[in-house]
Amino acid sequence: MHPVNRILSIVGLRMFRPPRIDPEAQRTYKVQWERLKAESEGCQLYQEPYFDAGSHPLAYFDLECEFAARHLCRVNPRNVLDIGSYRLFIIGMLTRFNVTTLDIRDRVPGLPNEKVLTSDAKKLDLPSESFDAVVSLCSLEHFGLARYGDEFDLEGDRKAFREMIRVLAPGGTLVFSTTITRAARSIAFNAHRIYDRAAIDAFCSPLELIEEKYIDCSKPAFCGIDEITDQEKTWDVYCGCWRKPGA
């Protein structure tokens, strides 16, 4: 994460550095604009310049979704429970899987193979061992902080993770991502928590590790644990795929 964005994220803001505009691209634009005015008839024209040539943009959440999608394709679950992931990622899952989506806020399902459950993540109204896969991308750190209208409960993240394990079938796959730092764990109230490695290990202690990766948000790129931030009040991203023992 860019240092300026790291500071602004504490108060829920973010600033992106504007792209450098190539003078030659600006000159080319002016020539094209004059030609457009001369050759276009019956069409209203106005200027709205964009210069997006170059490498394709990449964000840290792209890498989270890539990680999760790879493991879902690998295990090909019959049914998936998603808890708070990015909506566009859920829509992508719905092209292949039957998905139960849990959200604290009421929402109408958009596709026939989606079931929406309006509930609190730490108190799932679902049978034990009922899902082949559970997915939760960058949601764990929010549970119990009341940001989304949920109940204030400082044990909310631990309770929610235990519920994810409870509803996962033996041999099932849990894929999640969350914040991580090499500095002290912290809470940026009421935006999110920032975990250290010991906290991740505590969450996952009943599970078997399949794969884990770290994302340096400032690049963004996958990296080693020794490359994630060690600055206070800042975070990078942890991605983990874990298996529930049994079966």
Short mmCIF file of the C-alpha atoms (twelve columns), coordinates in Angstrom:
data_MODEL
# 
_entry.id   MODEL 
# 
loop_
_atom_site.group_PDB 
_atom_site.id 
_atom_site.type_symbol 
_atom_site.label_atom_id 
_atom_site.label_alt_id 
_atom_site.label_comp_id 
_atom_site.label_asym_id 
_atom_site.label_seq_id 
_atom_site.Cartn_x 
_atom_site.Cartn_y 
_atom_site.Cartn_z 
_atom_site.pdbx_PDB_model_num 
ATOM 1   C CA . MET A 1   0.000   0.000   0.000   1 
ATOM 2   C CA . HIS A 2   1.325   3.454   -0.936  1 
ATOM 3   C CA . PRO A 3   2.643   5.267   2.201   1 
ATOM 4   C CA . VAL A 4   0.196   8.132   1.747   1 
ATOM 5   C CA . ASN A 5   -2.653  5.662   1.363   1 
ATOM 6   C CA . ARG A 6   -1.488  3.806   4.462   1 
ATOM 7   C CA . ILE A 7   -1.860  6.993   6.525   1 
ATOM 8   C CA . LEU A 8   -5.182  8.004   4.963   1 
ATOM 9   C CA . SER A 9   -6.582  4.492   5.366   1 
ATOM 10  C CA . ILE A 10  -6.578  5.038   9.126   1 
ATOM 11  C CA . VAL A 11  -9.459  7.469   8.640   1 
ATOM 12  C CA . GLY A 12  -11.033 5.464   5.833   1 
ATOM 13  C CA . LEU A 13  -9.653  7.514   2.939   1 
ATOM 14  C CA . ARG A 14  -7.350  6.749   0.050   1 
ATOM 15  C CA . MET A 15  -5.566  8.872   -2.515  1 
ATOM 16  C CA . PHE A 16  -4.135  7.531   -5.756  1 
ATOM 17  C CA . ARG A 17  -1.166  9.127   -7.450  1 
ATOM 18  C CA . PRO A 18  -2.387  10.558  -10.779 1 
ATOM 19  C CA . PRO A 19  -0.767  8.905   -13.795 1 
ATOM 20  C CA . ARG A 20  1.964   10.802  -15.604 1 
ATOM 21  C CA . ILE A 21  0.584   12.133  -18.904 1 
ATOM 22  C CA . ASP A 22  2.978   11.758  -21.817 1 
ATOM 23  C CA . PRO A 23  3.254   15.123  -23.679 1 
ATOM 24  C CA . GLU A 24  3.280   13.254  -26.983 1 
ATOM 25  C CA . ALA A 25  -0.007  11.564  -26.042 1 
ATOM 26  C CA . GLN A 26  -1.487  14.963  -25.284 1 
ATOM 27  C CA . ARG A 27  -0.388  16.301  -28.691 1 
ATOM 28  C CA . THR A 28  -1.807  13.247  -30.423 1 
ATOM 29  C CA . TYR A 29  -5.082  13.736  -28.589 1 
ATOM 30  C CA . LYS A 30  -5.369  17.335  -29.815 1 
ATOM 31  C CA . VAL A 31  -4.756  16.266  -33.422 1 
ATOM 32  C CA . GLN A 32  -7.343  13.489  -33.114 1 
ATOM 33  C CA . TRP A 33  -9.836  15.896  -31.528 1 
ATOM 34  C CA . GLU A 34  -9.567  18.364  -34.399 1 
ATOM 35  C CA . ARG A 35  -9.979  15.555  -36.920 1 
ATOM 36  C CA . LEU A 36  -12.986 14.258  -35.026 1 
ATOM 37  C CA . LYS A 37  -14.640 17.682  -35.122 1 
ATOM 38  C CA . ALA A 38  -14.010 17.982  -38.836 1 
ATOM 39  C CA . GLU A 39  -15.196 14.525  -39.815 1 
ATOM 40  C CA . SER A 40  -18.082 13.802  -37.432 1 
ATOM 41  C CA . GLU A 41  -21.591 14.817  -38.365 1 
ATOM 42  C CA . GLY A 42  -24.816 14.473  -36.412 1 
ATOM 43  C CA . CYS A 43  -23.043 13.571  -33.171 1 
ATOM 44  C CA . GLN A 44  -22.572 15.770  -30.138 1 
ATOM 45  C CA . LEU A 45  -18.901 15.982  -29.140 1 
ATOM 46  C CA . TYR A 46  -17.229 16.828  -25.877 1 
ATOM 47  C CA . GLN A 47  -13.793 16.200  -24.430 1 
ATOM 48  C CA . GLU A 48  -13.115 13.576  -21.792 1 
ATOM 49  C CA . PRO A 49  -9.448  12.590  -22.226 1 
ATOM 50  C CA . TYR A 50  -8.118  9.288   -20.932 1 
ATOM 51  C CA . PHE A 51  -4.601  7.902   -21.366 1 
ATOM 52  C CA . ASP A 52  -4.650  4.275   -20.231 1 
ATOM 53  C CA . ALA A 53  -2.041  2.721   -22.514 1 
ATOM 54  C CA . GLY A 54  0.760   0.669   -21.009 1 
ATOM 55  C CA . SER A 55  0.696   -2.264  -18.617 1 
ATOM 56  C CA . HIS A 56  -2.631  -3.544  -17.356 1 
ATOM 57  C CA . PRO A 57  -3.531  -2.207  -13.882 1 
ATOM 58  C CA . LEU A 58  -3.373  -4.691  -11.013 1 
ATOM 59  C CA . ALA A 59  -4.775  -4.336  -7.496  1 
ATOM 60  C CA . TYR A 60  -4.198  -6.442  -4.401  1 
ATOM 61  C CA . PHE A 61  -7.796  -7.703  -4.475  1 
ATOM 62  C CA . ASP A 62  -7.185  -9.076  -7.974  1 
ATOM 63  C CA . LEU A 63  -4.533  -11.331 -6.474  1 
ATOM 64  C CA . GLU A 64  -6.829  -12.386 -3.610  1 
ATOM 65  C CA . CYS A 65  -9.519  -13.419 -6.087  1 
ATOM 66  C CA . GLU A 66  -6.952  -15.231 -8.246  1 
ATOM 67  C CA . PHE A 67  -5.750  -17.212 -5.242  1 
ATOM 68  C CA . ALA A 68  -9.272  -18.187 -4.193  1 
ATOM 69  C CA . ALA A 69  -10.419 -19.044 -7.729  1 
ATOM 70  C CA . ARG A 70  -7.434  -21.335 -8.297  1 
ATOM 71  C CA . HIS A 71  -8.233  -23.397 -5.213  1 
ATOM 72  C CA . LEU A 72  -11.958 -23.567 -5.902  1 
ATOM 73  C CA . CYS A 73  -11.238 -24.882 -9.399  1 
ATOM 74  C CA . ARG A 74  -8.851  -27.420 -7.901  1 
ATOM 75  C CA . VAL A 75  -11.354 -28.927 -5.433  1 
ATOM 76  C CA . ASN A 76  -14.533 -28.333 -7.521  1 
ATOM 77  C CA . PRO A 77  -16.926 -28.183 -4.532  1 
ATOM 78  C CA . ARG A 78  -20.583 -29.175 -4.885  1 
ATOM 79  C CA . ASN A 79  -21.654 -26.217 -2.743  1 
ATOM 80  C CA . VAL A 80  -19.951 -23.083 -1.447  1 
ATOM 81  C CA . LEU A 81  -20.659 -20.804 1.479   1 
ATOM 82  C CA . ASP A 82  -19.344 -17.296 0.947   1 
ATOM 83  C CA . ILE A 83  -19.090 -14.919 3.885   1 
ATOM 84  C CA . GLY A 84  -18.581 -11.287 2.942   1 
ATOM 85  C CA . SER A 85  -16.368 -11.589 -0.145  1 
ATOM 86  C CA . TYR A 86  -16.233 -9.070  -2.986  1 
ATOM 87  C CA . ARG A 87  -19.543 -9.093  -4.835  1 
ATOM 88  C CA . LEU A 88  -17.943 -9.391  -8.278  1 
ATOM 89  C CA . PHE A 89  -16.016 -12.446 -7.100  1 
ATOM 90  C CA . ILE A 90  -19.258 -14.031 -5.887  1 
ATOM 91  C CA . ILE A 91  -20.832 -13.410 -9.290  1 
ATOM 92  C CA . GLY A 92  -17.846 -15.165 -10.856 1 
ATOM 93  C CA . MET A 93  -18.312 -18.174 -8.556  1 
ATOM 94  C CA . LEU A 94  -21.966 -18.349 -9.573  1 
ATOM 95  C CA . THR A 95  -20.966 -19.186 -13.148 1 
ATOM 96  C CA . ARG A 96  -19.815 -22.582 -11.895 1 
ATOM 97  C CA . PHE A 97  -20.951 -23.329 -8.333  1 
ATOM 98  C CA . ASN A 98  -24.042 -23.317 -6.147  1 
ATOM 99  C CA . VAL A 99  -23.316 -20.550 -3.645  1 
ATOM 100 C CA . THR A 100 -24.927 -19.601 -0.362  1 
ATOM 101 C CA . THR A 101 -24.052 -15.983 0.347   1 
ATOM 102 C CA . LEU A 102 -24.091 -14.679 3.896   1 
ATOM 103 C CA . ASP A 103 -24.454 -10.969 4.557   1 
ATOM 104 C CA . ILE A 104 -25.418 -8.945  7.609   1 
ATOM 105 C CA . ARG A 105 -27.343 -6.637  5.277   1 
ATOM 106 C CA . ASP A 106 -30.427 -7.847  3.448   1 
ATOM 107 C CA . ARG A 107 -30.010 -8.517  -0.270  1 
ATOM 108 C CA . VAL A 108 -32.029 -10.216 -2.980  1 
ATOM 109 C CA . PRO A 109 -30.245 -13.062 -4.850  1 
ATOM 110 C CA . GLY A 110 -29.329 -12.133 -8.398  1 
ATOM 111 C CA . LEU A 111 -29.061 -15.617 -9.949  1 
ATOM 112 C CA . PRO A 112 -31.015 -18.854 -9.493  1 
ATOM 113 C CA . ASN A 113 -28.072 -20.824 -8.068  1 
ATOM 114 C CA . GLU A 114 -27.460 -18.256 -5.310  1 
ATOM 115 C CA . LYS A 115 -29.098 -18.476 -1.900  1 
ATOM 116 C CA . VAL A 116 -28.790 -15.358 0.256   1 
ATOM 117 C CA . LEU A 117 -28.737 -15.804 4.025   1 
ATOM 118 C CA . THR A 118 -29.128 -12.608 6.034   1 
ATOM 119 C CA . SER A 119 -27.359 -13.393 9.277   1 
ATOM 120 C CA . ASP A 120 -24.477 -12.574 11.583  1 
ATOM 121 C CA . ALA A 121 -21.274 -14.431 10.663  1 
ATOM 122 C CA . LYS A 122 -20.645 -15.417 14.259  1 
ATOM 123 C CA . LYS A 123 -24.068 -17.087 14.614  1 
ATOM 124 C CA . LEU A 124 -24.723 -19.034 11.409  1 
ATOM 125 C CA . ASP A 125 -28.179 -20.564 11.099  1 
ATOM 126 C CA . LEU A 126 -26.757 -23.494 9.135   1 
ATOM 127 C CA . PRO A 127 -26.229 -27.200 9.855   1 
ATOM 128 C CA . SER A 128 -22.775 -28.373 10.872  1 
ATOM 129 C CA . GLU A 129 -20.558 -29.959 8.197   1 
ATOM 130 C CA . SER A 130 -22.884 -28.865 5.371   1 
ATOM 131 C CA . PHE A 131 -20.521 -27.161 2.861   1 
ATOM 132 C CA . ASP A 132 -17.690 -28.521 0.733   1 
ATOM 133 C CA . ALA A 133 -16.023 -25.084 0.663   1 
ATOM 134 C CA . VAL A 134 -16.189 -21.874 2.661   1 
ATOM 135 C CA . VAL A 135 -14.795 -18.647 1.203   1 
ATOM 136 C CA . SER A 136 -14.299 -15.322 2.970   1 
ATOM 137 C CA . LEU A 137 -12.176 -12.654 1.304   1 
ATOM 138 C CA . CYS A 138 -11.120 -9.659  3.413   1 
ATOM 139 C CA . SER A 139 -14.080 -9.920  5.790   1 
ATOM 140 C CA . LEU A 140 -12.712 -11.551 8.932   1 
ATOM 141 C CA . GLU A 141 -11.080 -8.332  10.117  1 
ATOM 142 C CA . HIS A 142 -14.460 -6.534  10.168  1 
ATOM 143 C CA . PHE A 143 -16.581 -8.954  12.191  1 
ATOM 144 C CA . GLY A 144 -17.771 -7.560  15.517  1 
ATOM 145 C CA . LEU A 145 -16.675 -3.950  14.985  1 
ATOM 146 C CA . ALA A 146 -20.224 -2.763  14.128  1 
ATOM 147 C CA . ARG A 147 -19.056 -1.117  10.889  1 
ATOM 148 C CA . TYR A 148 -21.756 -2.819  8.834   1 
ATOM 149 C CA . GLY A 149 -24.519 -2.703  11.431  1 
ATOM 150 C CA . ASP A 150 -23.488 -5.957  13.071  1 
ATOM 151 C CA . GLU A 151 -23.376 -6.422  16.832  1 
ATOM 152 C CA . PHE A 152 -20.339 -4.928  18.590  1 
ATOM 153 C CA . ASP A 153 -18.373 -7.913  19.870  1 
ATOM 154 C CA . LEU A 154 -14.586 -7.924  20.167  1 
ATOM 155 C CA . GLU A 155 -14.656 -11.718 19.968  1 
ATOM 156 C CA . GLY A 156 -16.668 -11.506 16.735  1 
ATOM 157 C CA . ASP A 157 -13.821 -12.510 14.441  1 
ATOM 158 C CA . ARG A 158 -12.905 -15.569 16.526  1 
ATOM 159 C CA . LYS A 159 -16.540 -16.643 16.809  1 
ATOM 160 C CA . ALA A 160 -17.079 -16.209 13.065  1 
ATOM 161 C CA . PHE A 161 -14.002 -18.258 12.186  1 
ATOM 162 C CA . ARG A 162 -15.136 -21.062 14.491  1 
ATOM 163 C CA . GLU A 163 -18.498 -21.004 12.690  1 
ATOM 164 C CA . MET A 164 -16.762 -21.289 9.311   1 
ATOM 165 C CA . ILE A 165 -14.992 -24.404 10.555  1 
ATOM 166 C CA . ARG A 166 -18.195 -25.820 12.078  1 
ATOM 167 C CA . VAL A 167 -20.225 -25.677 8.858   1 
ATOM 168 C CA . LEU A 168 -17.349 -27.017 6.728   1 
ATOM 169 C CA . ALA A 169 -17.595 -30.714 5.896   1 
ATOM 170 C CA . PRO A 170 -14.713 -33.008 6.879   1 
ATOM 171 C CA . GLY A 171 -12.150 -32.812 4.088   1 
ATOM 172 C CA . GLY A 172 -13.648 -29.496 3.002   1 
ATOM 173 C CA . THR A 173 -11.709 -26.409 1.929   1 
ATOM 174 C CA . LEU A 174 -11.593 -23.036 3.658   1 
ATOM 175 C CA . VAL A 175 -10.173 -20.153 1.620   1 
ATOM 176 C CA . PHE A 176 -9.834  -16.753 3.255   1 
ATOM 177 C CA . SER A 177 -7.869  -13.544 3.089   1 
ATOM 178 C CA . THR A 178 -7.342  -10.823 5.640   1 
ATOM 179 C CA . THR A 179 -5.004  -8.078  6.805   1 
ATOM 180 C CA . ILE A 180 -1.540  -8.895  8.128   1 
ATOM 181 C CA . THR A 181 1.487   -7.050  9.471   1 
ATOM 182 C CA . ARG A 182 4.895   -7.776  10.980  1 
ATOM 183 C CA . ALA A 183 4.270   -4.960  13.449  1 
ATOM 184 C CA . ALA A 184 2.019   -5.300  16.491  1 
ATOM 185 C CA . ARG A 185 -1.542  -6.426  15.809  1 
ATOM 186 C CA . SER A 186 -3.990  -3.557  16.111  1 
ATOM 187 C CA . ILE A 187 -7.552  -2.345  15.588  1 
ATOM 188 C CA . ALA A 188 -8.316  0.654   13.398  1 
ATOM 189 C CA . PHE A 189 -11.733 1.209   14.943  1 
ATOM 190 C CA . ASN A 190 -14.224 0.755   13.491  1 
ATOM 191 C CA . ALA A 191 -12.769 0.062   10.037  1 
ATOM 192 C CA . HIS A 192 -10.894 -3.209  10.602  1 
ATOM 193 C CA . ARG A 193 -8.391  -5.192  12.614  1 
ATOM 194 C CA . ILE A 194 -4.787  -5.739  11.546  1 
ATOM 195 C CA . TYR A 195 -3.495  -9.223  12.419  1 
ATOM 196 C CA . ASP A 196 -0.033  -10.607 13.005  1 
ATOM 197 C CA . ARG A 197 1.108   -14.106 12.053  1 
ATOM 198 C CA . ALA A 198 0.400   -15.489 15.521  1 
ATOM 199 C CA . ALA A 199 -3.249  -14.456 15.227  1 
ATOM 200 C CA . ILE A 200 -3.561  -16.242 11.866  1 
ATOM 201 C CA . ASP A 201 -2.046  -19.396 13.371  1 
ATOM 202 C CA . ALA A 202 -4.506  -19.262 16.270  1 
ATOM 203 C CA . PHE A 203 -7.497  -19.023 13.937  1 
ATOM 204 C CA . CYS A 204 -6.330  -21.948 11.808  1 
ATOM 205 C CA . SER A 205 -5.025  -24.287 14.517  1 
ATOM 206 C CA . PRO A 206 -7.718  -26.986 13.918  1 
ATOM 207 C CA . LEU A 207 -7.025  -27.026 10.161  1 
ATOM 208 C CA . GLU A 208 -4.421  -28.436 7.773   1 
ATOM 209 C CA . LEU A 209 -2.539  -25.982 5.563   1 
ATOM 210 C CA . ILE A 210 -2.790  -26.444 1.792   1 
ATOM 211 C CA . GLU A 211 -1.230  -23.165 0.609   1 
ATOM 212 C CA . GLU A 212 -0.705  -19.629 1.838   1 
ATOM 213 C CA . LYS A 213 0.561   -16.471 0.182   1 
ATOM 214 C CA . TYR A 214 1.225   -12.872 1.163   1 
ATOM 215 C CA . ILE A 215 0.474   -9.792  -0.928  1 
ATOM 216 C CA . ASP A 216 2.560   -6.644  -0.797  1 
ATOM 217 C CA . CYS A 217 -0.175  -4.085  -1.445  1 
ATOM 218 C CA . SER A 218 2.261   -1.338  -2.422  1 
ATOM 219 C CA . LYS A 219 3.301   -3.126  -5.652  1 
ATOM 220 C CA . PRO A 220 0.970   -5.154  -5.651  1 
ATOM 221 C CA . ALA A 221 2.544   -8.602  -5.873  1 
ATOM 222 C CA . PHE A 222 2.809   -11.881 -4.020  1 
ATOM 223 C CA . CYS A 223 5.763   -11.810 -1.645  1 
ATOM 224 C CA . GLY A 224 7.394   -13.572 1.290   1 
ATOM 225 C CA . ILE A 225 6.370   -12.982 4.881   1 
ATOM 226 C CA . ASP A 226 9.597   -11.089 5.467   1 
ATOM 227 C CA . GLU A 227 8.542   -8.574  2.792   1 
ATOM 228 C CA . ILE A 228 5.193   -7.541  4.271   1 
ATOM 229 C CA . THR A 229 4.954   -4.264  6.147   1 
ATOM 230 C CA . ASP A 230 6.491   -3.835  9.591   1 
ATOM 231 C CA . GLN A 231 5.170   -0.299  10.035  1 
ATOM 232 C CA . GLU A 232 2.550   0.399   12.690  1 
ATOM 233 C CA . LYS A 233 -0.989  1.195   11.531  1 
ATOM 234 C CA . THR A 234 -0.356  -0.323  8.099   1 
ATOM 235 C CA . TRP A 235 -1.213  -3.679  6.557   1 
ATOM 236 C CA . ASP A 236 -0.698  -6.052  3.692   1 
ATOM 237 C CA . VAL A 237 -2.795  -9.120  2.819   1 
ATOM 238 C CA . TYR A 238 -2.671  -12.767 3.857   1 
ATOM 239 C CA . CYS A 239 -4.261  -15.455 1.635   1 
ATOM 240 C CA . GLY A 240 -4.739  -18.955 2.979   1 
ATOM 241 C CA . CYS A 241 -6.219  -22.231 1.768   1 
ATOM 242 C CA . TRP A 242 -6.833  -24.715 4.568   1 
ATOM 243 C CA . ARG A 243 -8.430  -28.171 4.834   1 
ATOM 244 C CA . LYS A 244 -10.666 -29.481 7.586   1 
ATOM 245 C CA . PRO A 245 -9.315  -32.869 8.760   1 
ATOM 246 C CA . GLY A 246 -11.378 -35.973 8.122   1 
ATOM 247 C CA . ALA A 247 -12.977 -37.790 5.212   1 
# 
